[in-house]
Amino acid sequence: MQQEVIIVGGGMVGLSLALMLAKANIAVKLLEAIKYPNYDDVNLAPYHSSFDARNSALSRRSVQIYQELGLWHALQAHATPILEVHITEQGSFGKARLKAEQEKVESFGQVIENAWLGRVLLTEVRKQPLIELIDGVQVTSLTQDTDQALIEAIRGEEHLSLQAKLVIAADGRDSFCRKALGIGASEHDYDQVAIVTTVQTSKPHKHVGFERFSHLGPLALLPLPGEYRRSVVWPVKKGTEGEWLGDENDQHFLDALQETYGDRAGKFQKTGKRFSFPLSQVLAEKQAIGRVVLMGNAAHTIHPVAGQGFNLCMRDAYVLVRYLTEQLAQSDDIGQPSMLLAYEQARLTDQQRVIKFCDSVVRGFSNQNPILKFIRNTGLVAFDTIPGIKPLVANYAMGLKV
Ligand SMILES: Cc1cc2nc3c(=O)[nH]c(=O)nc-3n(C[C@H](O)[C@H](O)[C@H](O)COP(=O)(O)OP(=O)(O)OC[C@H]3O[C@@H](n4cnc5c(N)ncnc54)[C@H](O)[C@@H]3O)c2cc1C
């Protein structure tokens, strides 16, 4: 018998998870607050909190999951592989390099345009008979008893009352569901915003990703489809960004990039519109309670410094679907609380490792104390020269060793 699961939130995580469930033959209702566009008449303009001007670095594991879903062929039209990673610090001698060839992998992952990822996911969701997509609907109440979870929602003038044995809350960093269930969250404001845009450089990117720690903040420059296009993600102290946003400040921003990067990428010639995202870490105190499980940013929102947030969510979603499938093989209760607790427990090690790693990179590299700077440099040199470290780190970054 098919069980009904409700997912609240159709961002990148909710949509990907719905497709994983459908592949496992589990029927799902997906509720999303935003009214999705019809692609017949809409181009790739930003329109959605997840499918925006950003690009995402997908780890090899995430790519594998999309391959299993049969989506990679469509996704790769606007994705490009990362073959090398260079990590440097402004004003320092240390440099760490990772090469896919040396690690005996095809690539470390792929950079994809979020707008494209969203478009492919949504198109596929709309085709799936096992997914009922209800968009333009705001969930306004979530309660539960021992047998089911109950949702109240509004869509225009319409009032919806829904129930399910399992609710998956993928409703983002400020998750309504998390709050409705009284689940606390620890929050740390990094006092930073990420400046996000696309630039064109005079040197081709040759599929190299750069992470440069600068006094303004860690600047990531990732290759994009098209030899000279690169994605910029630059977390800077709140307030610093003011003089870079707005079309009139294009040159000002290009100059700041040039000064920070030097000539490794050649000349920074053109920039797209800059967008800014406030950065904080938000960690739910519990991820499973009764018949509800938190997923995606609702469970853990982390700093984008190493491009790990969405990749971690994809691994969570994949493991959850495995638990649900195993559960259905033994019982017809897909939302059994003890199974959800077992899922939560199973994911803790990977989650804590990634959360700790991203947080320590941000804190470790933001201190300009000369002694700490020296230690960081020696660390980068050691990383580049001591055998055995690179494969280990590369495997973690690719999401293959969890
Ligand atoms: C600058 C930046 C760069 C990043 N780069 C990377 C990267 O390179 N690689 C990587 O792995 N990760 C990256 N991340 C992280 C990644 O973007 C997030 O992990 C991902 O967007 C989380 O998606 P989500 O679906 O959980 O949340 P969201 O995108 O916030 O989606 C939540 C959805 O829930 C809906 N919703 C909310 N409330 C309700 C309600 N009451 N009723 C119905 N629907 C509701 C919202 O409308 C929304 O569509 C980056 C993050 C930032 C900020």
The ligand as an SDF file (V2000), in Angstrom:
LIG
                    3D

 53 58  0  0  0  0  0  0  0  0999 V2000
   25.7890   32.3910   -0.6850 C   0  0  0  0  0  0  0  0  0  0  0  0
   25.5200   30.9180   -0.5290 C   0  0  0  0  0  0  0  0  0  0  0  0
   26.1910   30.0090   -1.3400 C   0  0  0  0  0  0  0  0  0  0  0  0
   25.9770   28.6400   -1.1810 C   0  0  0  0  0  0  0  0  0  0  0  0
   26.6910   27.7670   -1.9460 N   0  0  0  0  0  0  0  0  0  0  0  0
   26.5520   26.4350   -1.7410 C   0  0  0  0  0  0  0  0  0  0  0  0
   27.3400   25.5040   -2.5060 C   0  0  0  0  0  0  0  0  0  0  0  0
   28.1370   25.8850   -3.3620 O   0  0  0  0  0  0  0  0  0  0  0  0
   27.1750   24.1600   -2.2460 N   0  0  0  0  0  0  0  0  0  0  0  0
   26.3070   23.7100   -1.2880 C   0  0  0  0  0  0  0  0  0  0  0  0
   26.2440   22.4850   -1.0580 O   0  0  0  0  0  0  0  0  0  0  0  0
   25.5430   24.5740   -0.5680 N   0  0  0  0  0  0  0  0  0  0  0  0
   25.6310   25.9090   -0.7670 C   0  0  0  0  0  0  0  0  0  0  0  0
   24.8510   26.7860   -0.0550 N   0  0  0  0  0  0  0  0  0  0  0  0
   23.8230   26.2380    0.8550 C   0  0  0  0  0  0  0  0  0  0  0  0
   22.5050   25.9490    0.1210 C   0  0  0  0  0  0  0  0  0  0  0  0
   22.1230   27.0810   -0.6040 O   0  0  0  0  0  0  0  0  0  0  0  0
   21.4020   25.5550    1.1170 C   0  0  0  0  0  0  0  0  0  0  0  0
   21.8260   24.4030    1.7730 O   0  0  0  0  0  0  0  0  0  0  0  0
   20.0860   25.2560    0.4190 C   0  0  0  0  0  0  0  0  0  0  0  0
   19.6380   26.3980   -0.2650 O   0  0  0  0  0  0  0  0  0  0  0  0
   19.0140   24.8290    1.4280 C   0  0  0  0  0  0  0  0  0  0  0  0
   17.8060   24.6250    0.7370 O   0  0  0  0  0  0  0  0  0  0  0  0
   16.4350   24.3430    1.5130 P   0  0  0  0  0  0  0  0  0  0  0  0
   15.5300   23.7690    0.4710 O   0  0  0  0  0  0  0  0  0  0  0  0
   16.6660   23.5740    2.7540 O   0  0  0  0  0  0  0  0  0  0  0  0
   15.9360   25.7660    2.0110 O   0  0  0  0  0  0  0  0  0  0  0  0
   15.2530   26.9920    1.2140 P   0  0  0  0  0  0  0  0  0  0  0  0
   15.9270   27.2060   -0.0550 O   0  0  0  0  0  0  0  0  0  0  0  0
   15.1620   28.1180    2.1610 O   0  0  0  0  0  0  0  0  0  0  0  0
   13.7800   26.4500    0.8890 O   0  0  0  0  0  0  0  0  0  0  0  0
   12.7490   26.4310    1.8380 C   0  0  0  0  0  0  0  0  0  0  0  0
   11.4240   26.4650    1.0870 C   0  0  0  0  0  0  0  0  0  0  0  0
   10.3530   26.3550    2.0330 O   0  0  0  0  0  0  0  0  0  0  0  0
    9.3180   27.2430    1.6590 C   0  0  0  0  0  0  0  0  0  0  0  0
    8.5330   27.5760    2.8720 N   0  0  0  0  0  0  0  0  0  0  0  0
    8.9630   28.2380    3.9640 C   0  0  0  0  0  0  0  0  0  0  0  0
    7.9860   28.3510    4.8790 N   0  0  0  0  0  0  0  0  0  0  0  0
    6.9030   27.7240    4.3500 C   0  0  0  0  0  0  0  0  0  0  0  0
    5.5670   27.5110    4.8150 C   0  0  0  0  0  0  0  0  0  0  0  0
    5.1510   27.9510    6.0110 N   0  0  0  0  0  0  0  0  0  0  0  0
    4.6940   26.8480    4.0090 N   0  0  0  0  0  0  0  0  0  0  0  0
    5.1000   26.3790    2.7810 C   0  0  0  0  0  0  0  0  0  0  0  0
    6.3550   26.5540    2.3060 N   0  0  0  0  0  0  0  0  0  0  0  0
    7.2390   27.2190    3.0750 C   0  0  0  0  0  0  0  0  0  0  0  0
   10.0710   28.4640    1.0910 C   0  0  0  0  0  0  0  0  0  0  0  0
    9.2400   29.2280    0.2230 O   0  0  0  0  0  0  0  0  0  0  0  0
   11.2180   27.8070    0.3580 C   0  0  0  0  0  0  0  0  0  0  0  0
   10.9280   27.5130   -0.9880 O   0  0  0  0  0  0  0  0  0  0  0  0
   25.0440   28.1600   -0.1920 C   0  0  0  0  0  0  0  0  0  0  0  0
   24.3530   29.0790    0.6100 C   0  0  0  0  0  0  0  0  0  0  0  0
   24.5820   30.4440    0.4510 C   0  0  0  0  0  0  0  0  0  0  0  0
   23.8540   31.4210    1.3380 C   0  0  0  0  0  0  0  0  0  0  0  0
  1  2  1  0
  2  3  1  0
  2 52  2  0
  3  4  2  0
  4  5  1  0
  4 50  1  0
  5  6  2  0
  6  7  1  0
  6 13  1  0
  7  8  2  0
  7  9  1  0
  9 10  1  0
 10 11  2  0
 10 12  1  0
 12 13  2  0
 13 14  1  0
 14 15  1  0
 14 50  1  0
 15 16  1  0
 16 17  1  0
 16 18  1  0
 18 19  1  0
 18 20  1  0
 20 21  1  0
 20 22  1  0
 22 23  1  0
 23 24  1  0
 24 25  2  0
 24 26  1  0
 24 27  1  0
 27 28  1  0
 28 29  2  0
 28 30  1  0
 28 31  1  0
 31 32  1  0
 32 33  1  0
 33 34  1  0
 33 48  1  0
 34 35  1  0
 35 36  1  0
 35 46  1  0
 36 37  1  0
 36 45  1  0
 37 38  2  0
 38 39  1  0
 39 40  1  0
 39 45  2  0
 40 41  1  0
 40 42  2  0
 42 43  1  0
 43 44  2  0
 44 45  1  0
 46 47  1  0
 46 48  1  0
 48 49  1  0
 50 51  2  0
 51 52  1  0
 52 53  1  0
M  END
$$$$
